Each structure stands twice: as structure tokens, then as C-alpha cells.
Amino acid sequence: MKNKNSALTKILSFLVWIAGIIVSLAVGFALKDGTLSVPGLGIINIIAGWVVIITTLIGVLISAISSLVRK
């Protein structure tokens, strides 16, 4: 039973991780494109969008590399 729980936990963790990436990229692109904004920040919204996009992609790359190195 422990292996089933472990496998289920890994699957759920992966799905939550993917959902987080999708949400982060959606917010980043919305900020960059002007669809989403924080009132009063002006051009900083675009910069924040790019920061979110770039850091999300860097995080995905680091996670993928880390996963490959561990195995």
C-alpha cells in the first residue's frame, strides 16, 4: 500500500507543479501584454511580466536538470 501512496503522491505533486507553471506563465504573459495590471505601476507591469516569465522558465530548467542529475 505504501508504494501506491508514494506513486499517487508523486503524480499529484507533478500535476500541482504543472498547474503552477501554467498559472505563472499566464500571469506573466497577461502582465506583459497589458491584459492584467496592478493599478498605479504603469510600465513596471510589463517588466514584472517579463520577470515572472523568465524566472518561471529558469525554474523549470533547473528542476529538469536537477531531476536528471538525481537519477
Secondary structure, 3 states (H helix, E strand, C coil): CHHHHHHHHHHHHHHHHHHHHHHHHHHHHHHHHCCCCCCCCCCHHHHHHHHHHHHHHHHHHHHHHHHHHHC
